[in-house]
């Protein structure tokens, strides 16, 4: 689902993300483990052991990007977080550069001798028995850069060619997409004012629906460096109660890179109520009761996410900085409504709005990674590259629909496309989906799509019953 669903695991978290341009840009490094130390760095309840606090590891090679960071089009922050908060930079490098051939030539200038990089390497603790430990397969190697004829490489080259042909080489939004965003932003304030003035539950419901569309745009903007830097994700995530800061780290660099593995904070984020891990047995309530109460449980998702993030900030596990002011946007909504309608009626109005947002957004987001084929650990482990692995852990529906038609699905019906090209704006997803379908046929790669009702039913069944009981997930499955 969207970033920040890990309220139950967040108490173990140790670090936060920061917006580009913020002072003290090296704070992430300060929170990471010292070189040659086995001290973990936590991200949304998951322990990571960065291999170096000085160099970056990509494709099994070492790079020194200190002099390059300020030149990076995506900003220095994400480069530092990739090194200091996680264990390998290969996937994040590959996934965010459709023009990978050009970019590989650029980073070659910053490659350092292997012995220099290995000298700074911090080892994972031997005998680590945590659920987030590397599998036996993963421990023997590191991800490698893909060959130019690999499935995922071919897709990226074709997408890059397409984006250049329409004059959008950076994969940015169309003018219509931007216009639609500002329409929903204005509609959000209008719906809020109408709700306050009338006290109508119909108005509150409309406010919740509009908030859902706005949150979907936030999911889009947080992936795009320019719009993240401009704060468009604040106007669409923080405004409705999510956290653009949390998403920038845990969603962009964690969920997307290690989807449906123990390193994915979504994997445990709904526990103990709903169990997404297809490898573990369910308790009686988790098997026979909770899955069938999914809409009821998800109605509280926004509040659980918000309170978990606040708790971590108060405990010092998330950095307290100037961005905390955006956390006040949700309490201000409550004040705005309750100051006129009081507690009983005002709280009911707010829960109507936020409940609709939570159920609408989180239901679709959970469908994206809990369909039947997404829970097949064997298929994921056998993926030939990282791109194919994304097809095995993501679910799409309403195939061949237009950008406008996808509004009803909050544009999450193209989720496999989004995972393959995370930095590309969702206004291009319909066209890229056609490229994906063609390439899958050529490479004999299965792209599973179903109708949304079937996927929802499969999701509920996956919550109730494990489909890959006791099997081991190769976190680096695909592209090793």
Secondary structure, 3 states (H helix, E strand, C coil): CCCCCCCCCHHHCCCCCCCCCCCCCCHHHHHCCCCCCCCCEEECCEEECCCCCCCEEECCEEECCCCCHHHCCCCHHHHHHHHHCCCCCHHHHHHCCCCHHHHHHHHHHHEECHHHHHHCCCCCCCCCCCCCCCCHHHHCCCCCCCCCCCHHHHHHHHHHHHHHHCCCCCCCCCHHHHHHHHHHHHHHHHHHHHHHHHCCHHHHHHHHHHHHHHHHHHHHHCCCHHHHHCCCCCCCCHHHCCCHHHHHHHHHHHHCCCCCCCCCHHHCCCCCCCCCCCCCCCCHHHHHCHHHHHHHHHCCHHHHHHHHHHHHHHCCCCCCCHHHHHHHHHHHHHHHHHHHHHHHHHHHHHHHHHHHHHHHHHHHHHHHHHCHHHHCHHHHHCCCCHHHHHHHHCCECCCCCCCCHHHHHCCHHHHHHHHHCCCCCHHHHHHHHHHHHHHHHHHCCCCCECCHHHHHHHHHHHHHCCCCCCCCCCCCCCCC
